[in-house]
């Protein structure tokens, strides 16, 4: 177990990718006054006013895949103690290798900066469907992965250690608020994936886990971040559709059982002290509005 004394006192934190996860994380850091300054990057000029309203120092940065158009802003953004990289690859929108080049640009800036610790938001989508419980050790190199670019990105950031402490967080499917499972499958017929267990994490838990790691201290390790209970898709879809009055999907038994995976969060739970707000995805809080 790590030292419970907060490691956050008087730190400046930059969040690269202040979007659906990063923005509420920045809001929480500012609202609870647990850091000296919070910086957030966005590619949308419209968001800068909202950042300012919440006390977040906003930066308009676009990785294309480098920071070539933002030379004046980049050193200031990376002038922090801690960096959180919440920059998911844009599947289908960029050519192969683009995401890796983006992360190479980030790593190059980190090396020139005073940053001493990095949290990289990765995904449990890197795991292939192994039809069993999977752990962090099941994927260490791109060749083992269902998302080779994401693993390459992880490894690029891990190359910064030991001079810089790098914690990799492989998040399960981010749900909660306006991300409602039933919304994406309502009215579908004869789905064959109803018996597959889900690997979800509620956004509130994800935000609090990241803050908890910052407070308790980063380590050079990789952790799966998932809710400890794994209900099946059928139950999740029917329940979330019923909450909002949507037509539930229907299911049929497939001739061959679909492949699946159950993500283990045991390594995180045995390293850090954390009590889940939503341990069971059947109890997740949802809203048609994107609330904090």
C-alpha positions in Angstrom: 0.0 0.0 0.0 1.2 3.5 -0.8 1.7 6.4 1.5 -1.7 7.9 2.2 -0.4 11.5 2.7 -1.4 13.5 -0.3 1.3 14.1 -3.0 -0.7 16.8 -4.7 0.1 19.8 -2.5 1.1 22.9 -4.4 1.4 21.0 -7.7 0.6 22.3 -11.2 -1.2 19.8 -13.4 -1.7 19.9 -17.2 -4.4 17.8 -18.8 -3.7 17.1 -22.5 -7.1 16.4 -23.9 -9.7 18.2 -21.7 -12.7 16.4 -23.2 -15.4 14.1 -21.9 -13.2 12.7 -19.1 -10.5 15.4 -18.9 -12.8 18.4 -18.4 -14.7 17.0 -15.3 -11.3 15.9 -14.0 -10.0 19.5 -14.3 -13.2 20.8 -12.7 -12.8 18.5 -9.8 -9.2 19.5 -9.2 -10.1 23.2 -9.3 -13.3 22.9 -7.3 -11.7 21.0 -4.4 -8.6 23.3 -4.4 -6.2 20.3 -4.3 -3.7 21.7 -6.8 -2.1 25.1 -7.4 -3.0 25.4 -11.1 -4.8 23.2 -13.6 -4.2 23.6 -17.3 -6.3 22.0 -20.0 -5.9 21.7 -23.7 -8.6 21.6 -26.3 -8.9 21.7 -30.1 -12.2 23.7 -29.8 -12.0 27.5 -29.3 -15.6 27.5 -28.0 -14.4 25.5 -24.9 -11.9 28.1 -23.7 -14.6 30.3 -22.2 -15.9 27.4 -20.2 -12.4 26.5 -19.0 -11.9 30.1 -17.8 -15.3 30.0 -16.0 -14.2 27.0 -14.0 -10.7 28.4 -13.2 -8.9 26.2 -15.7 -6.1 27.8 -17.7 -7.1 26.8 -21.3 -4.8 26.1 -24.2 -5.8 25.7 -27.8 -3.5 22.9 -29.0 -3.9 20.6 -32.0 -1.6 17.7 -32.7 -1.5 17.3 -36.4 0.5 15.2 -35.4 3.0 17.7 -34.0 2.5 21.1 -32.3 3.8 23.0 -35.2 1.1 25.8 -35.1 1.3 26.2 -31.4 4.9 26.9 -30.8 4.3 29.8 -28.4 1.8 28.0 -26.2 3.5 24.6 -25.9 6.3 25.4 -23.4 3.8 27.1 -21.1 1.4 24.1 -21.2 4.1 21.6 -20.4 5.5 23.8 -17.6 3.9 21.7 -14.9 4.7 19.1 -12.3 2.3 16.5 -13.6 0.8 15.7 -17.0 -2.3 13.7 -17.7 -2.6 12.5 -21.3 -6.2 11.9 -22.2 -5.9 11.7 -25.9 -7.7 8.7 -27.4 -6.9 7.8 -31.0 -9.5 8.9 -33.5 -10.4 5.6 -35.1 -11.1 5.8 -38.8 -10.3 9.5 -39.0 -6.6 9.4 -39.4 -4.2 7.2 -41.3 -2.3 4.3 -39.6 0.6 5.6 -37.5 -0.9 9.0 -36.9 -1.6 8.4 -33.3 1.9 7.1 -32.6 3.3 10.3 -34.2 1.1 12.4 -31.9 2.5 10.6 -28.8 6.0 10.9 -30.1 5.4 14.7 -30.3 4.1 14.6 -26.7 7.1 12.6 -25.4 9.5 15.0 -27.1 7.9 18.0 -25.3 7.9 16.1 -22.0 11.6 15.6 -22.3 12.2 19.3 -22.6 9.9 20.2 -19.7 10.0 20.1 -15.9 7.3 17.5 -15.8 8.2 14.7 -13.3 5.2 12.4 -13.5 2.7 11.3 -16.3 -0.6 9.5 -16.2 -1.5 8.1 -19.6 -5.1 7.2 -20.3 -5.1 4.0 -22.3 -7.9 1.5 -22.9 -8.8 -2.1 -22.1 -9.7 -2.2 -25.8 -6.1 -3.3 -26.3 -6.9 -6.8 -25.0 -8.0 -9.4 -27.5 -11.0 -11.6 -26.7 -9.2 -14.4 -24.9 -12.4 -16.0 -23.4 -11.1 -15.6 -19.8 -10.1 -13.2 -17.2 -7.3 -11.0 -18.5 -4.6 -9.1 -16.6 -2.1 -6.3 -17.4 0.5 -9.0 -18.2 -1.5 -10.3 -21.1 -0.5 -7.4 -23.3 3.0 -5.8 -23.1 4.0 -5.5 -26.8 2.0 -4.4 -29.9 2.0 -7.9 -31.3 -0.1 -9.2 -28.4 -2.7 -6.5 -28.7 -6.0 -5.8 -30.4 -4.8 -2.1 -30.7 -1.2 -2.1 -31.6 -0.9 1.7 -31.9 -2.2 2.2 -28.3 0.4 -0.2 -26.9 3.1 1.5 -29.0 1.9 4.8 -27.4 2.1 3.2 -23.9 5.6 2.0 -24.6 6.7 5.4 -25.9 5.6 7.1 -22.7 7.1 4.3 -20.5 10.5 5.1 -22.2 10.5 8.3 -20.1 11.1 6.3 -16.9 12.9 6.1 -14.6 13.7 9.9 -14.8 9.9 10.5 -15.0 7.3 8.4 -13.3 4.8 7.1 -15.8 1.5 5.4 -14.7 -0.5 3.8 -17.5 -4.3 3.5 -16.8 -6.1 1.1 -19.1 -9.7 2.2 -18.7 -12.7 0.0 -19.4 -15.6 1.3 -21.3 -16.3 4.8 -20.0 -20.0 5.2 -19.2 -22.3 7.4 -17.1 -24.2 10.7 -17.6 -25.0 10.9 -21.4 -23.1 7.8 -22.3 -25.9 5.3 -21.9 -25.4 1.7 -23.1 -28.9 1.3 -24.3 -28.8 4.4 -26.4 -26.4 2.7 -28.8 -28.5 -0.5 -29.3 -32.1 0.6 -28.8 -34.5 -1.2 -31.1 -31.9 -3.6 -32.5 -33.2 -7.1 -33.2 -31.7 -10.6 -32.6 -28.5 -9.5 -31.0 -26.1 -12.4 -30.4 -23.9 -10.8 -27.8 -26.3 -10.7 -24.9 -24.4 -13.1 -22.7 -21.0 -11.3 -23.0 -19.9 -9.6 -19.7 -19.2 -5.9 -19.8 -16.0 -4.2 -18.7 -17.2 -0.7 -17.7 -16.1 2.1 -15.5 -18.3 5.1 -14.5 -16.8 8.5 -15.3 -17.2 9.6 -11.7 -15.1 6.7 -10.6 -12.5 7.3 -13.3 -12.1 10.9 -12.2 -11.8 10.0 -8.6 -9.3 7.2 -9.3 -7.0 9.5 -11.2 -7.1 12.0 -8.4 -6.5 9.3 -5.9 -3.4 8.1 -7.7 -2.1 11.7 -7.9 -2.7 12.0 -4.1 -1.3 8.6 -3.1 1.7 8.8 -5.6 2.3 7.5 -9.0 4.3 4.3 -9.7 5.9 3.1 -12.9 3.2 0.5 -13.5 0.2 -0.3 -15.7 -3.3 -0.8 -14.2 -6.6 -1.9 -15.5 -9.4 0.5 -14.3 -12.7 -1.3 -14.4 -15.7 -1.7 -12.1 -15.3 -4.9 -10.1 -18.7 -6.4 -11.2 -19.3 -7.5 -14.7 -23.0 -8.0 -15.6 -23.9 -9.2 -19.1 -24.8 -7.0 -22.0 -28.4 -8.2 -22.1 -29.1 -7.0 -18.6 -27.3 -3.7 -19.1 -29.0 -2.9 -22.3 -32.5 -3.8 -21.2 -32.1 -1.9 -17.9 -30.7 1.3 -19.4 -33.4 1.3 -22.2 -36.1 0.9 -19.6 -34.9 3.9 -17.6 -35.4 6.2 -20.6 -38.4 4.6 -22.2 -36.5 3.3 -25.2 -37.3 0.2 -27.1 -35.1 -2.5 -25.8 -33.1 -4.7 -28.2 -34.0 -8.3 -28.6 -31.6 -11.2 -28.3 -31.1 -14.7 -29.8 -28.8 -17.5 -28.9 -25.9 -17.8 -31.4 -24.9 -21.1 -32.9 -21.3 -20.4 -31.6 -20.7 -18.4 -28.5 -19.1 -15.1 -29.2 -15.6 -14.5 -27.8 -15.3 -12.4 -24.7 -12.9 -11.1 -22.0 -13.3 -10.2 -18.4 -10.9 -7.5 -17.3 -9.3 -7.9 -13.9 -8.8 -4.8 -11.8 -7.1 -6.7 -9.0 -3.7 -5.1 -9.5 -5.1 -1.6 -9.0 -7.1 -2.6 -6.0 -4.1 -4.2 -4.3 -1.9 -1.2 -4.9 -4.1 1.8 -4.2 -6.8 2.5 -1.6 -10.0 3.3 -3.4 -13.7 2.7 -2.7 -15.9 2.5 -5.9 -18.9 4.8 -6.1 -20.4 2.5 -8.7 -19.0 -1.0 -8.4 -21.9 -2.5 -10.3 -22.6 -1.1 -13.8 -26.3 -2.0 -13.3 -26.4 0.9 -10.8 -24.6 3.5 -12.9 -25.9 7.0 -12.9 -27.1 8.2 -16.3 -28.6 11.5 -17.5 -29.6 12.8 -20.9 -27.7 15.9 -20.0 -23.9 15.8 -19.9 -23.6 16.8 -16.2 -20.5 17.0 -14.1 
